[in-house]
Amino acid sequence: MVNFIIKNIVQRIVLLVFISIISHAIVHLAPGEPSLVDPSNPRMKAEDIQRIRAAFHLDEPLHVQYFFWLQDLYSGELKSFKDNQPVLGKIWDRFLNSLPLFILATFITWFLAFPIGIQAALNRGSTFDKTSTFLSFAMISIPGFFLSYIVIIFMVKTFDVPVIGMRTFGLEDSSLLLQSMDRIWHLTIPALMSAIVGTAVLSRYVRSQMLEVINQDYIRTARAVGFSNDEVIYHHGLRNALLPFITLFGLSIPGLIGGSVIFETIFAWPGMGRLGYEAILSRDFPVILTLNFIAAILVLIGTFVSDILYAIVDPRIKF
Amino acid sequence: MNQQAQILTADALPPQVGLLRERWEFFKRNRMAHASSIFLAALMVLAILGKVLTSYIVVFDPRVVRLSEKFLPPLTRFTSEITPAEDAPTFGVYLLGTDELGRDVFARMLEGTSVSLTIGFVAVGISITVGVFFGGIAGYYGRMKLGFITVDTLIMRFVDIMLCFPTFFLILTVVALLPPSIYNIMIIIGLTSWMGTTRFVRAEFLSLRELDFVTAARSQAIPEWRIIFIHMAPNAMAPVLVSATIGVATAILTESALSFLGFGVQPPDATWGNILSDGKQFIFDAPWLTFIPGISILIVVLAFNLCGEGLREAFDPKLRKAR
């Protein structure tokens, strides 16, 4: 077990090194530099541009820049091109904003997908099964921002609730209860919208996984022994069907950055995805690079956690 | 005696139905998938027709600006006295209304059909080419050593690395840094989505390379690239076809998401994605500018997804039994 973990970690560290090299290369080989963002700005004189270039080592060759980036990242001194703030601090602030959105969305996804998938699998071919299958395909196929706009208009017109941003401006002095209610309203709809695709995909997986398990011999045996229907399905069936979803849970962690760009932009949510979008707009290389790098680290952590969990939960896996 | 032998062989022979034919019969049994495939075929015709009608024989000109005619709802008759008669829409009706510059939305949607589908198909074409190439090499030469590392390890670790990047964020980064052009978008979507295909093809090749027909081909000194890409690759196509169908759907959605963020295909070229994202500012004044492209994308992407699911069922014997 310890051997397995050590080997796993070493492999991932090697991957991480290559990932950092590739993401550095992608960002820096592309044409366009931070000093070129706003060539018409009269306040940017040639010497200013020179100063910026020198401060961020842009005149050094690429591999030297790479080592400067790693060194600065490690010592926490990596500064954003845009406002000279430390990159890690900026990302951490945004991470704290993204986190509640991500947690609520994950909760919604898992709590909706499992009942839907299990019901669909148990009543295969029923109206419920057909409707849920069709609806989940429709939800995968609709452009997220199109659906979000419709939902925003509907919610605001019908329920008169605030949806844009993280809190209503001007409520800072009101009671704690009012403030927290306001926060929850702002959180709910973005979380719901970003959970929709996940729910659709996951419920399909749950359905097919459940179908596979239900047709196994041990389920028939359990029924033959005389366990009640519920016990067979939820105790013998579901527990075995759950196994592959440990992997999926690990893989959902990187959604924290990549999946949220669109929704955080629509709902003006100041999270990591939006930070990335703003950084791309202003060619803020350190932020883009570090975000890509952190996303890759999240993937590696996710797969690592799911490998370990799988090994712990499933006694059939040996090392 | 002779007759008996004949009857025996006739009994032993399998029914004369080709493999593809059998799969197709099975595919047709899934009614939604079959209907979507017919719909998609019709859409291809529409796309080609749209391309011809809007650019070669200009019947519907998507670029005519009629500022006095903006925000007309669908099915408005052309009655303006200010706009010259040669700028009137064909049939004298704005079938799907006009946008904020008075351009005919019907003509723009027609133009957009071919552009959107081209983006989908070219992106998937690139991703399949790269995927089959790497997957074939990794599966066929898997055990060959390059220095201290095998070919298989090298390619599959590279796939792992690519899978670590959050796809949409990576696409966004590269599209934003490169000059905006429709070709860049196709190439980038293609180059960031080949990893799944590589995995499928490699897995198929691992079992294919042990089969007799490969040994036979090798014994005839057929060049290895021919064995890989002409003899073996067609046998590994089933999972690739499924993922390609779904890939087109994903590419169309990705393009519309990029358009929403302002990095998609730039005007005056029209795609469904940028008609939708331009229209969303006028959702209260001119809801048709949002709903027409939005619902078109929904239907087409849905058709591709259902079609892909039908193909998956037809090609996967395990799923066929379960149904």
Interface residues (C-beta under 8 A of the other chain):
Chain A: L15 F18 I19 I22 S23 I26 V27 A30 P31 G32 F134 F137 A138 I140 S141 I142 P143 G144 F145 F146 Y149 I153 L211 E212 N215 P254 G255 I257 G258 G259 V261 I262 T265 G273 G276 Y277 I280 L281 R283 I288 L291 N292 A295 A296 V299 L300
Chain B: M32 R157 D160 I161 L163 C164 F165 P166 T167 F168 F169 L170 L172 T173 V174 A176 L177 L178 P179 A249 L253 S256 A257 F260 L261 G273 L276 S277 K280 I283 T290 G294 I297 L298 V301 L302 F304 N305 L306 E309 A322
